[in-house]
Amino acid sequence: MISLEKNGLSIEKSLLLCFLGSKDTGKTMKQWIKRQVPPDLLPKVQTVIGSSKKLIFKTVQKVVHPSPKNTIDKVYIAIPSSAKQQAEEIKHRCGFYIPHLPVETVIMKDPKTLPSRLAFAHEPVLVIGEEQLQPSWIYSYRKGVFNLDYLLNPDEGYVWHQLINLVSDTIDNDITESKKRFVKRVKSLQQESLDKCYVFGTGPSLEKAINRDWSDGYRVVCNTIVRDQELWNHINPHFIVAGDTIYHFGFTQFAKAFRQDLAKRLDESQAMFIYPAVFHNLVKREFKDFSDRLIPIPINSHNKRIHTDLTGHFYLPDLGNILPLVLLPVACTMSKKVGLFGFDGRAPDDKLFWRNSNKHTYLEYMPDLQKAHPSFFNHHLSKSDKNKYVKSVHGDILDEKLIDAERDGWQFIMLHKSWTPTFQKRYISK
């Protein structure tokens, strides 16, 4: 018998191993079932077994925690004794992402196994490591196991927002109101009958945008252009978009500087701020004064089109970086003729992903950003292929999406030379 006794009840270890099991036991059970069950019945049997496992988990959870709470009032950090310093750093970051919740650190005796009281707990558990912890069923039957290992998990910045959303109120009503605001603004702007839409990146060429008039088209800017008050006012954008987890919605000074400058630019204009809805709980916390101009839009993992009309299908495509994710969908909603400016690509001697305009980024905070998220940069920056990231977000996939839109009547014009083939092939010299 295992030591799970509450209110006079006990649970046999054999029962838990059979239905929930360790990694090895689960593998053995699957092999035995495949040998015993006819292939045509296997899917139904597996469905029944899955339902049974979940039922048993819920039953055991009620035994271990007989009075489940409707609200989350605590977060656990489960960590091996060798990683106490990392636990302190994660706890520090909790102070930014979930400041209203106390955090309890639990040292795991076995660095690969979550203690039973946490395995069956209702509260979120923050963990580290490359491999999933045991028992493996915690990832299937309980919500709220979050890998926030900034040394090994390149997606930990995004995982923080999954945690925020779990412990926060639903944003369904906010999304409904967001769509209404967006549709109203689009209809109002389209009364101007402009025949094109300009989208702006933050490459070195962006500095030259001050030299021409952009008032003959709708205007969508992105990211750290907010640092340049003069250029912002010159372009006078209708929309500002952002979508990067660590650069724009993180805890570092880089991300904070972006949001501080964004607030200043919003205060000076009537631009609306568009971003993936996963970041909304953080954004609405910091931008209460601009709640009527926040446009969170959900990402649809099945949507791969850049030219879907967002006033009808209010979902962003699950594609690449800020250009295919937000800039192009917004631009294609506004017009069938799209001009691109500030997308220089990666020059042969550029560092990191590509070079940004010095006036439109926060170079002084880059070392801090890299130190805070080493796994992100290690994963995306390949020493053997320095163009790996560029090709992944602005390569063949984006080119295919642009071609699909062009077949449907859209036109994309690169307004200056670019190192990126996808853009350069659409460059038209005056």
C-alpha positions in Angstrom: 0.0 0.0 0.0 1.2 3.5 -0.7 1.0 6.2 2.0 -2.1 8.1 0.7 -4.4 7.8 3.6 -7.1 10.4 4.3 -10.3 10.1 6.3 -9.6 6.4 6.9 -9.2 5.6 3.2 -6.2 3.9 1.5 -5.3 3.2 -2.1 -3.5 0.2 -3.3 -0.4 0.9 -5.3 -1.2 -1.8 -7.8 -4.4 0.0 -8.7 -2.6 3.3 -9.3 0.2 1.6 -11.3 -2.3 -0.3 -13.4 -4.4 2.7 -14.4 -2.1 5.7 -13.9 1.2 4.1 -13.6 4.9 5.0 -14.1 6.4 5.4 -17.5 7.6 1.8 -17.6 4.4 0.4 -16.3 2.3 2.4 -18.7 4.4 1.1 -21.6 4.0 -2.5 -20.4 0.2 -2.0 -20.1 0.0 -0.6 -23.7 2.0 -3.6 -25.1 -0.2 -6.1 -23.2 -3.4 -4.4 -24.5 -2.2 -4.4 -28.1 -1.5 -8.2 -27.8 -4.9 -9.0 -26.3 -7.3 -6.7 -28.2 -8.3 -7.1 -31.9 -6.9 -4.2 -34.0 -10.4 -3.1 -35.1 -11.5 -2.7 -31.5 -8.3 -1.1 -30.2 -9.4 2.6 -30.7 -12.6 2.0 -28.7 -10.8 0.1 -25.9 -8.1 2.9 -25.7 -10.9 5.5 -25.4 -12.5 3.5 -22.5 -9.2 3.1 -20.8 -8.5 6.8 -21.1 -11.8 7.7 -19.6 -11.2 5.2 -16.8 -7.8 6.7 -16.0 -9.2 10.2 -15.8 -12.1 9.0 -13.5 -9.6 7.2 -11.2 -7.4 10.3 -11.1 -10.3 12.5 -10.1 -11.3 10.0 -7.4 -7.8 9.9 -6.0 -7.6 13.7 -6.1 -10.7 14.0 -4.0 -9.2 11.6 -1.5 -6.0 13.5 -1.2 -7.6 16.9 -1.4 -11.2 16.4 -0.2 -12.2 20.0 -0.4 -11.1 21.4 -3.8 -11.1 25.2 -4.0 -12.8 27.1 -6.8 -10.1 29.7 -6.9 -6.3 29.4 -7.1 -4.6 31.0 -4.1 -1.1 29.5 -4.4 1.6 28.4 -6.9 4.2 25.7 -6.2 7.7 25.5 -7.6 8.9 21.9 -7.6 12.6 21.6 -8.1 15.5 19.4 -7.2 17.9 20.4 -4.4 20.6 21.1 -7.0 18.6 23.9 -8.6 17.8 26.1 -5.6 19.3 29.2 -7.3 17.1 28.7 -10.3 14.1 28.3 -8.1 14.8 31.7 -6.5 15.0 33.3 -10.0 11.7 31.7 -11.1 10.1 32.9 -7.8 11.5 36.4 -8.6 9.8 36.3 -12.0 6.6 35.2 -10.4 6.5 38.6 -8.7 6.1 40.2 -12.1 3.8 37.7 -13.9 1.6 36.6 -11.1 2.1 39.3 -8.3 -1.1 38.4 -6.5 -0.2 34.8 -5.7 2.1 33.5 -3.0 4.7 31.0 -4.1 5.8 27.9 -2.2 9.0 26.1 -3.2 9.1 22.3 -2.8 12.3 20.4 -3.0 11.9 17.1 -4.7 13.6 14.1 -3.1 13.7 12.4 -6.5 14.6 15.0 -9.1 12.6 13.2 -11.8 9.4 12.5 -9.8 6.8 15.0 -8.6 5.7 14.4 -5.0 2.3 12.9 -4.7 0.7 15.8 -2.9 1.7 18.1 -5.8 0.7 15.5 -8.4 -2.8 15.5 -7.1 -2.9 19.2 -6.1 -5.3 21.7 -7.8 -2.8 24.5 -7.7 -0.3 25.2 -10.6 3.1 23.6 -10.3 6.2 25.2 -11.9 8.9 22.8 -13.0 12.3 22.7 -14.8 14.2 20.2 -16.9 14.3 18.8 -20.5 12.3 15.7 -19.8 8.7 15.4 -18.5 8.5 14.5 -14.8 7.0 11.3 -13.5 4.3 10.2 -13.0 3.7 11.0 -16.7 -0.1 11.1 -16.2 0.1 14.5 -14.5 0.4 16.0 -18.0 -2.9 14.4 -19.1 -5.2 14.5 -16.1 -4.3 17.6 -14.1 -4.1 21.1 -15.4 -1.3 23.5 -14.6 2.1 21.9 -14.9 4.4 24.6 -16.4 8.0 24.1 -17.5 9.6 27.5 -16.9 13.2 26.4 -17.3 14.8 29.4 -18.9 18.0 27.5 -19.3 16.5 24.6 -21.3 13.1 25.5 -22.5 13.1 28.0 -25.5 9.4 28.6 -25.1 9.4 29.4 -21.3 8.5 33.1 -22.1 5.3 31.9 -23.7 4.6 29.4 -20.9 4.5 32.3 -18.4 1.4 33.7 -20.2 -0.2 30.3 -20.2 0.2 30.4 -16.4 -1.2 33.9 -16.2 -4.3 32.9 -18.2 -4.9 29.8 -16.0 -5.0 31.9 -12.8 -6.9 34.8 -14.3 -10.5 35.4 -15.3 -11.7 34.3 -18.8 -11.2 36.9 -21.5 -14.1 35.7 -23.7 -16.1 38.9 -23.2 -13.0 41.0 -23.9 -12.5 39.2 -27.2 -16.1 39.9 -28.2 -15.7 43.6 -27.4 -12.4 43.6 -29.1 -13.9 42.4 -32.4 -16.6 45.0 -32.2 -14.0 47.8 -31.7 -11.9 46.5 -34.6 -14.8 46.2 -37.0 -16.0 49.7 -36.1 -12.6 51.2 -36.7 -12.0 49.4 -40.0 -15.4 50.5 -41.3 -14.6 54.1 -40.2 -11.2 54.1 -41.9 -12.4 52.5 -45.1 -14.7 55.5 -45.6 -11.4 57.4 -46.5 -11.3 55.1 -49.6 -7.5 54.8 -49.6 -6.3 52.3 -52.2 -3.3 50.8 -50.3 -1.9 49.9 -46.9 1.6 50.3 -45.7 3.2 48.0 -43.1 6.5 49.0 -41.4 9.2 46.7 -40.0 12.1 48.0 -37.8 15.1 47.3 -40.1 17.7 50.0 -40.7 15.7 51.4 -43.7 13.0 52.5 -41.3 15.0 55.6 -40.5 14.4 56.8 -44.1 10.6 56.6 -43.6 10.8 60.2 -42.3 11.7 61.4 -45.8 8.4 60.6 -47.5 4.7 61.1 -47.1 2.6 58.1 -46.2 -0.9 59.7 -46.0 -2.0 58.1 -49.3 -2.5 54.7 -47.6 -3.6 53.1 -44.3 -0.6 52.6 -41.9 0.3 49.7 -39.7 3.5 49.9 -37.6 5.0 47.4 -35.3 7.1 46.8 -32.2 9.9 49.2 -31.1 9.1 52.0 -33.5 7.4 53.4 -30.5 10.8 54.6 -29.3 10.9 57.3 -32.0 8.3 59.9 -31.2 9.2 62.0 -34.3 8.8 59.2 -36.8 5.6 57.9 -35.0 4.0 61.3 -35.4 5.2 61.6 -39.0 3.7 58.3 -40.0 0.6 58.8 -37.8 -0.3 55.1 -37.7 -3.8 53.7 -37.6 -2.6 50.5 -35.9 0.4 49.5 -33.8 1.0 45.7 -33.5 3.3 43.5 -31.4 3.5 39.8 -30.8 6.9 38.7 -29.4 6.7 37.0 -26.0 10.0 38.1 -24.5 10.7 41.3 -26.4 7.3 42.9 -25.8 5.4 41.0 -23.1 8.1 39.9 -20.7 9.6 41.0 -17.4 13.0 42.4 -18.6 13.9 46.0 -18.9 13.8 45.7 -22.7 10.1 44.6 -22.7 9.2 47.2 -20.0 10.9 50.0 -22.0 8.8 49.0 -25.1 5.5 49.0 -23.1 6.4 52.4 -21.5 7.1 54.0 -24.8 4.0 52.3 -26.3 1.9 54.0 -23.6 3.3 57.4 -24.5 2.6 56.9 -28.2 -0.9 55.7 -27.5 -1.5 58.8 -25.4 -0.3 61.0 -28.2 -2.5 59.4 -30.9 -5.6 57.5 -31.7 -3.8 54.4 -32.9 -5.2 51.0 -31.8 -3.0 48.3 -30.3 -3.4 44.8 -31.9 -1.7 41.7 -30.4 -2.3 38.0 -29.9 -5.0 37.4 -27.2 -2.7 35.1 -25.2 -1.0 38.3 -23.9 -4.2 40.1 -23.0 -4.3 39.5 -19.3 -0.9 41.2 -19.0 -1.7 44.0 -21.4 -5.0 45.0 -19.8 -3.3 45.1 -16.4 -0.8 47.6 -17.7 -2.9 49.6 -20.2 -6.0 50.3 -18.3 -6.1 53.9 -19.5 -6.3 52.7 -23.1 -8.8 49.8 -22.7 -11.0 51.2 -25.5 -8.1 50.9 -28.0 -6.9 47.4 -27.1 -7.5 44.8 -29.8 -6.5 41.3 -28.6 -7.1 38.7 -31.3 -7.0 34.9 -30.8 -4.6 32.7 -32.8 -6.2 29.9 -34.7 -3.7 27.0 -35.1 -5.7 25.8 -38.1 -5.5 29.2 -39.9 -2.6 29.5 -42.2 -3.9 32.3 -44.5 -2.4 35.8 -44.3 -5.2 37.4 -46.3 -8.3 36.4 -44.3 -10.7 39.3 -43.6 -10.3 39.8 -39.8 -13.7 41.7 -39.6 -15.3 38.3 -40.4 -12.9 35.7 -39.2 -11.5 37.2 -36.1 -8.4 35.0 -35.7 -4.7 35.4 -36.4 -2.9 32.8 -38.5 -0.4 30.6 -36.6 2.5 31.7 -38.7 6.1 33.0 -38.2 6.8 36.3 -36.6 5.0 39.6 -36.4 4.8 40.1 -40.2 2.7 37.0 -41.2 1.2 36.8 -37.7 -0.3 40.3 -37.4 1.0 42.9 -39.8 -0.1 41.2 -43.1 -3.5 40.0 -41.8 -4.4 43.5 -40.7 -3.0 45.1 -43.9 -4.9 42.6 -46.1 -8.1 43.4 -44.2 -7.6 47.1 -45.0 -6.6 46.8 -48.7 -5.6 44.5 -51.6 -2.5 46.5 -52.2 0.2 46.3 -49.5 3.5 48.2 -49.4 6.3 46.9 -47.2 8.9 49.2 -45.6 11.6 48.5 -43.0 12.1 44.8 -43.9 15.9 44.8 -44.7 16.5 41.2 -43.9 19.8 39.8 -42.5 22.9 41.2 -44.1 26.0 38.9 -44.1 27.7 40.7 -41.2 24.6 41.1 -39.0 24.5 39.8 -35.5 21.6 37.9 -33.8 18.5 37.4 -36.0 19.1 40.6 -38.1 20.0 44.2 -37.6 17.3 46.6 -36.4 17.4 50.4 -36.9 19.5 51.8 -34.1 16.9 54.5 -33.5 14.1 52.0 -33.1 15.3 49.3 -30.7 16.7 49.1 -27.2 20.3 48.0 -27.8 21.3 49.0 -24.3 18.9 46.3 -22.9 19.8 43.5 -25.2 22.5 41.9 -23.0 20.0 41.7 -20.1 17.4 40.2 -22.5 19.8 37.5 -23.7 20.9 36.7 -20.1 17.3 36.3 -19.0 16.3 33.9 -21.8 19.4 32.0 -22.9 17.5 29.0 -24.1 15.4 31.1 -26.5 18.5 32.5 -28.2 20.5 29.2 -28.2 17.6 27.5 -29.9 16.9 30.1 -32.6 20.4 31.2 -33.4 22.2 28.5 -35.3 26.0 28.8 -35.4 26.1 26.6 -38.5 23.3 28.4 -40.4 23.0 32.1 -39.4 20.0 32.6 -41.6 18.0 29.8 -39.9 15.6 32.1 -38.2 15.1 34.3 -41.2 14.3 31.4 -43.4 11.9 30.0 -40.8 9.8 33.1 -40.6 10.4 34.9 -43.9 11.4 32.0 -46.2 9.5 29.5 -48.3 6.4 29.3 -46.1 5.8 33.0 -46.1 6.5 33.1 -49.9 3.8 30.5 -50.4 1.3 32.4 -48.3 2.0 35.6 -50.3 1.6 33.7 -53.6 -1.7 32.3 -52.4 -2.9 35.9 -51.6 -1.6 37.1 -54.9 -3.6 34.5 -56.7 -6.7 35.9 -55.0 -6.0 39.4 -56.1 -3.7 40.9 -53.5 -0.5 42.8 -54.4 2.6 43.1 -52.2 5.3 45.7 -53.1 8.7 45.9 -51.4 9.5 49.6 -51.2 13.3 49.2 -50.9 15.9 46.6 -51.4 16.1 43.6 -49.0 18.5 40.8 -48.2 15.5 38.5 -47.9 14.6 36.8 -51.2 10.9 36.6 -50.4 10.9 40.4 -50.2 13.5 41.2 -52.8 11.5 39.4 -55.5 8.7 41.9 -54.8 10.9 45.0 -54.9 9.9 47.5 -57.5 12.4 50.3 -58.1 11.0 53.7 -58.8 
